[in-house]
Amino acid sequence: MTLDRFVTGRVESWRRLEQLVGDARGRAERLGPGRARELGRLYRSAAADLAFARRSFPGDPTVTALEQRVAAARQLVYRAPTRRESVASFFKRDYWCAVRARPLFLLLSAALLFGSAALSGVWADRTPGRAAAVVPGAYEAVTQPRPHGSDLRLAPAKRSAMASEIFTNNIEVTFLAFALGVTAGLGTAAILLFNGLQIGVVGGLAVGSGNGSTFFELVTAHGCLELSCIVVAGAAGMRLGWSFIAPGRRSRRESLVLEGRTTVAIVLGTAPWLVVAGLVEGFITPSGLSVADAVGIGLPLAALYWTLVLVLGRPVRSAPAPLP
């Protein structure tokens, strides 16, 4: 084959490759799914042309020009994201996609936590004598009966200590709910049920003793977001457990390792939201909010979190491949 015939037959493909590289401006994802696949196909073709040209036409300027085109496309096709880009991508999209990927586990986690809280709250309200035996010492002041119309009069230091106790407990539950996934999810389910039981019992006794408003003032501003984090961590733990129970075509070890990477990422991505809840708990909750104020802070925070899950976690629909 002569050089002229070779160039004439391939030059349009090279120009198209050069155009796609220019359109990408350093990032292949800017091309969209269809053109990104075309880029990969044209790159492989141009790389094969370059290998042929080097053997058949060594030293010709055409080889040098083709080398430059292939090198530019290679950097784009095999470009590895920088650490900064990887972290940004994780918090902008990857984390939210991972949280939303298994909605059934989210629903099951929420049902275990809030279902046990609701049932134990009713039980505590109806049988306060028995329920008082399972109340942690830090919450006793809120569950003690008081005369109608009187004030609980929790000192700022007591409010701060109680808020800190709640936050520490929720941090522990969040990480335990994930870690106990290695027990085939049974430990995760147990910790969700137990935490829901504690929340329900304290809430039920507080309402029954006339301290319901104080209880909600202490837990709502940060609790809505913290409980959301517990639900997400519980879902991650159950996903980890399910990967061991139903590994599919993989071995249990392979399935556990693969799912473990995703669930660890979920827990790490959830941690900053626990920090946000902790800041609210440390600086806002002890200030003596009314129930309305606490709800006005807590619900929007939780709503923001779940809105991001729904919006940023939406699966991307690949565009259909272009017709030949």
C-alpha positions as CSV (number, residue, x, y, z in Angstrom):
1,M,0.0,0.0,0.0
2,T,1.3,3.4,-0.9
3,L,1.4,6.3,1.5
4,D,-1.2,8.3,-0.5
5,R,-3.7,5.5,-0.5
6,F,-3.2,4.9,3.2
7,V,-3.7,8.5,4.1
8,T,-6.7,8.9,1.8
9,G,-8.4,5.9,3.3
10,R,-7.9,6.9,6.9
11,V,-7.6,10.6,7.1
12,E,-11.4,11.2,7.8
13,S,-11.2,8.8,10.8
14,W,-8.2,10.7,12.2
15,R,-9.9,14.1,11.8
16,R,-13.0,12.8,13.5
17,L,-10.8,11.5,16.4
18,E,-9.1,14.9,16.6
19,Q,-12.5,16.6,16.7
20,L,-13.8,14.4,19.5
21,V,-10.6,15.1,21.5
22,G,-11.1,18.8,21.1
23,D,-14.8,18.6,22.1
24,A,-13.9,16.7,25.2
25,R,-11.6,19.5,26.5
26,G,-9.7,17.0,28.7
27,R,-12.7,15.1,30.0
28,A,-14.2,12.2,28.1
29,E,-17.5,12.4,30.1
30,R,-18.2,15.7,28.3
31,L,-18.9,13.8,25.1
32,G,-21.8,11.8,26.5
33,P,-22.1,8.0,26.3
34,G,-22.5,7.7,22.5
35,R,-19.6,9.9,21.5
36,A,-17.4,8.5,24.3
37,R,-17.8,5.0,22.8
38,E,-17.0,6.4,19.4
39,L,-13.8,8.0,20.8
40,G,-12.7,4.7,22.1
41,R,-13.3,3.0,18.8
42,L,-11.5,5.6,16.8
43,Y,-8.6,5.6,19.2
44,R,-8.1,1.9,18.8
45,S,-8.3,2.2,15.1
46,A,-5.8,5.1,15.0
47,A,-3.4,3.2,17.3
48,A,-3.5,0.3,14.8
49,D,-2.9,2.7,11.9
50,L,0.1,4.2,13.8
51,A,1.6,0.8,14.3
52,F,1.2,0.1,10.5
53,A,2.6,3.5,9.5
54,R,5.7,3.1,11.7
55,R,6.5,-0.1,10.0
56,S,5.7,0.9,6.5
57,F,6.6,4.7,6.3
58,P,9.2,5.3,9.0
59,G,10.4,8.9,9.2
60,D,7.5,10.3,7.2
61,P,5.8,13.5,8.7
62,T,2.5,11.6,8.5
63,V,3.7,9.3,11.2
64,T,4.6,12.2,13.5
65,A,1.3,13.8,13.0
66,L,-0.5,10.6,13.7
67,E,1.5,10.0,16.8
68,Q,0.4,13.4,18.2
69,R,-3.3,12.6,17.5
70,V,-3.0,9.1,19.1
71,A,-1.1,10.5,22.1
72,A,-3.8,13.1,22.8
73,A,-6.6,10.6,22.5
74,R,-4.7,8.1,24.7
75,Q,-4.5,10.6,27.6
76,L,-8.2,11.1,27.3
77,V,-9.2,7.5,27.0
78,Y,-7.0,6.3,29.8
79,R,-7.1,9.4,31.9
80,A,-7.3,8.6,35.6
81,P,-9.1,11.1,37.7
82,T,-7.0,13.0,40.2
83,R,-7.5,12.5,43.9
84,R,-9.3,15.8,44.2
85,E,-11.6,15.0,41.3
86,S,-12.3,11.5,42.8
87,V,-13.2,13.0,46.2
88,A,-15.4,15.7,44.5
89,S,-17.1,13.1,42.4
90,F,-17.8,10.9,45.4
91,F,-19.5,13.6,47.4
92,K,-21.3,15.1,44.4
93,R,-22.7,11.9,43.0
94,D,-21.2,8.5,43.9
95,Y,-22.2,8.6,47.6
96,W,-25.8,9.5,46.8
97,C,-26.0,6.8,44.2
98,A,-24.7,4.2,46.6
99,V,-27.2,5.2,49.3
100,R,-30.1,5.1,46.8
101,A,-29.1,1.9,45.0
102,R,-30.9,-0.5,47.4
103,P,-34.1,1.2,48.5
104,L,-35.5,-2.0,50.0
105,F,-32.8,-2.1,52.6
106,L,-33.4,1.6,53.4
107,L,-37.1,0.8,54.0
108,L,-36.3,-2.2,56.1
109,S,-33.8,-0.3,58.2
110,A,-36.3,2.5,58.8
111,A,-39.0,0.1,59.7
112,L,-36.9,-1.6,62.3
113,L,-35.8,1.6,63.9
114,F,-39.0,3.6,63.8
115,G,-41.3,0.6,64.1
116,S,-39.6,-0.5,67.4
117,A,-39.6,3.2,68.6
118,A,-43.3,3.5,68.0
119,L,-44.3,0.2,69.6
120,S,-42.0,0.7,72.7
121,G,-43.3,4.3,73.1
122,V,-46.9,3.1,73.3
123,W,-45.8,0.3,75.8
124,A,-43.9,2.8,77.9
125,D,-46.8,5.1,78.1
126,R,-49.1,2.3,79.2
127,T,-46.8,0.5,81.6
128,P,-44.4,3.2,82.9
129,G,-43.3,1.1,85.9
130,R,-41.8,-1.7,83.7
131,A,-40.5,0.7,81.1
132,A,-38.5,2.8,83.6
133,A,-36.2,-0.2,84.1
134,V,-34.7,0.2,80.6
135,V,-34.2,4.0,80.6
136,P,-30.5,5.1,80.6
137,G,-29.5,7.1,83.6
138,A,-28.8,10.2,81.5
139,Y,-32.4,10.5,80.5
140,E,-34.1,10.0,83.9
141,A,-34.8,13.7,84.4
142,V,-37.0,13.8,81.4
143,T,-39.0,10.8,82.3
144,Q,-39.7,11.8,86.0
145,P,-43.3,12.9,86.6
146,R,-43.9,16.6,87.4
147,P,-46.9,18.6,88.3
148,H,-49.1,19.9,85.5
149,G,-47.9,23.3,84.3
150,S,-44.5,23.2,86.1
151,D,-41.2,23.6,84.3
152,L,-38.6,20.8,84.2
153,R,-35.9,23.6,84.7
154,L,-33.0,21.8,83.2
155,A,-29.9,23.9,83.7
156,P,-27.9,24.7,80.5
157,A,-25.1,22.3,81.7
158,K,-27.7,19.5,82.1
159,R,-29.1,20.2,78.7
160,S,-25.6,20.1,77.2
161,A,-24.7,16.9,79.0
162,M,-28.0,15.2,77.9
163,A,-27.5,16.4,74.3
164,S,-23.9,15.1,74.3
165,E,-25.1,11.7,75.6
166,I,-27.7,11.4,72.8
167,F,-25.2,12.4,70.2
168,T,-22.5,9.9,71.4
169,N,-25.1,7.2,71.5
170,N,-26.2,7.9,68.0
171,I,-22.6,7.9,66.7
172,E,-22.0,4.5,68.3
173,V,-25.2,3.1,66.9
174,T,-24.4,4.4,63.4
175,F,-21.1,2.7,63.2
176,L,-22.3,-0.5,65.0
177,A,-25.2,-0.8,62.6
178,F,-22.7,-0.9,59.8
179,A,-20.1,-3.1,61.4
180,L,-22.5,-5.7,62.6
181,G,-23.4,-6.4,59.0
182,V,-20.7,-9.1,59.1
183,T,-23.1,-11.1,61.3
184,A,-25.2,-11.8,58.2
185,G,-27.2,-8.6,59.1
186,L,-28.6,-10.0,62.4
187,G,-26.5,-7.8,64.6
188,T,-27.5,-4.8,62.5
189,A,-31.2,-5.6,62.9
190,A,-30.7,-6.1,66.6
191,I,-28.9,-2.7,67.1
192,L,-31.6,-0.9,65.1
193,L,-34.3,-2.6,67.2
194,F,-32.6,-1.8,70.5
195,N,-31.9,1.8,69.7
196,G,-35.5,2.2,68.5
197,L,-36.6,0.6,71.8
198,Q,-34.6,3.1,73.8
199,I,-35.9,6.1,71.9
200,G,-39.4,4.9,72.1
201,V,-39.3,4.2,75.9
202,V,-37.7,7.5,76.7
203,G,-40.1,9.4,74.5
204,G,-43.1,7.4,75.8
205,L,-42.2,8.0,79.5
206,A,-41.4,11.7,78.8
207,V,-44.8,12.3,77.2
208,G,-46.6,10.3,80.0
209,S,-44.8,12.3,82.7
210,G,-45.6,15.7,81.2
211,N,-42.1,16.3,79.8
212,G,-42.9,15.5,76.2
213,S,-42.2,19.1,75.0
214,T,-38.8,19.0,76.7
215,F,-37.9,15.7,75.1
216,F,-38.7,16.9,71.6
217,E,-36.8,20.1,72.3
218,L,-33.8,18.1,73.1
219,V,-33.8,15.6,70.2
220,T,-35.6,17.1,67.2
221,A,-33.2,19.8,66.0
222,H,-30.4,17.3,65.4
223,G,-32.2,14.0,65.8
224,C,-34.0,14.1,62.5
225,L,-30.7,14.1,60.7
226,E,-28.9,11.7,63.1
227,L,-31.7,9.2,62.8
228,S,-31.5,9.5,59.0
229,C,-27.8,8.6,59.2
230,I,-28.6,5.6,61.4
231,V,-31.1,4.4,58.9
232,V,-28.5,4.7,56.1
233,A,-25.8,2.9,58.1
234,G,-28.3,0.2,59.0
235,A,-29.1,-0.3,55.4
236,A,-25.4,-0.5,54.6
237,G,-25.0,-3.1,57.3
238,M,-27.8,-5.2,56.0
239,R,-26.5,-5.0,52.4
240,L,-23.2,-6.3,53.7
241,G,-25.0,-9.2,55.5
242,W,-27.1,-10.0,52.4
243,S,-24.0,-10.2,50.2
244,F,-22.9,-13.1,52.5
245,I,-26.3,-14.8,52.5
246,A,-26.9,-14.5,48.8
247,P,-23.6,-14.0,47.0
248,G,-25.0,-14.9,43.5
249,R,-22.4,-16.4,41.2
250,R,-19.5,-15.1,43.3
251,S,-18.0,-16.8,46.3
252,R,-19.1,-15.5,49.6
253,R,-15.7,-14.0,50.2
254,E,-15.7,-12.2,46.9
255,S,-19.2,-10.9,47.4
256,L,-18.5,-9.7,50.9
257,V,-15.3,-7.9,49.7
258,L,-17.1,-6.2,46.8
259,E,-20.1,-5.1,48.8
260,G,-17.8,-4.1,51.7
261,R,-16.1,-1.5,49.6
262,T,-19.5,0.1,48.8
263,T,-20.8,0.0,52.3
264,V,-17.6,1.4,53.8
265,A,-17.9,4.3,51.3
266,I,-21.5,4.8,52.4
267,V,-20.4,5.1,56.1
268,L,-17.6,7.5,55.2
269,G,-19.9,9.6,53.2
270,T,-22.4,9.7,56.0
271,A,-19.9,10.8,58.6
272,P,-19.9,14.5,57.6
273,W,-23.6,14.6,58.1
274,L,-23.2,13.3,61.6
275,V,-20.7,16.2,62.1
276,V,-23.4,18.6,61.0
277,A,-25.9,17.1,63.4
278,G,-23.2,17.3,66.1
279,L,-22.7,21.0,65.5
280,V,-26.4,21.6,65.8
281,E,-26.5,19.6,68.9
282,G,-23.5,21.3,70.5
283,F,-24.3,24.9,69.7
284,I,-28.1,25.1,69.0
285,T,-29.9,22.4,71.0
286,P,-28.5,23.5,74.5
287,S,-29.8,27.1,73.9
288,G,-33.3,26.1,75.0
289,L,-35.2,25.9,71.7
290,S,-39.0,25.7,71.7
291,V,-40.5,22.6,70.0
292,A,-41.5,24.7,67.0
293,D,-38.0,26.0,66.6
294,A,-36.5,22.5,67.0
295,V,-38.8,21.2,64.4
296,G,-38.0,24.1,62.1
297,I,-34.4,23.2,62.2
298,G,-34.5,19.4,62.3
299,L,-37.0,18.7,59.6
300,P,-35.4,20.9,56.9
301,L,-32.0,19.3,57.6
302,A,-33.4,15.8,57.2
303,A,-35.4,17.0,54.1
304,L,-32.3,18.4,52.5
305,Y,-30.4,15.1,53.1
306,W,-33.1,12.9,51.5
307,T,-33.7,15.4,48.7
308,L,-30.0,15.0,47.8
309,V,-30.4,11.2,47.9
310,L,-33.4,11.3,45.5
311,V,-32.0,13.9,43.1
312,L,-28.2,13.3,43.0
313,G,-28.7,9.5,43.5
314,R,-30.8,9.1,40.4
315,P,-29.4,6.5,38.0
316,V,-28.0,7.9,34.8
317,R,-29.7,6.7,31.7
318,S,-27.3,6.0,28.9
319,A,-28.1,7.6,25.6
320,P,-28.7,5.0,22.8
321,A,-25.8,4.3,20.6
322,P,-25.8,6.3,17.4
323,L,-27.0,4.4,14.3
324,P,-24.3,3.4,11.8
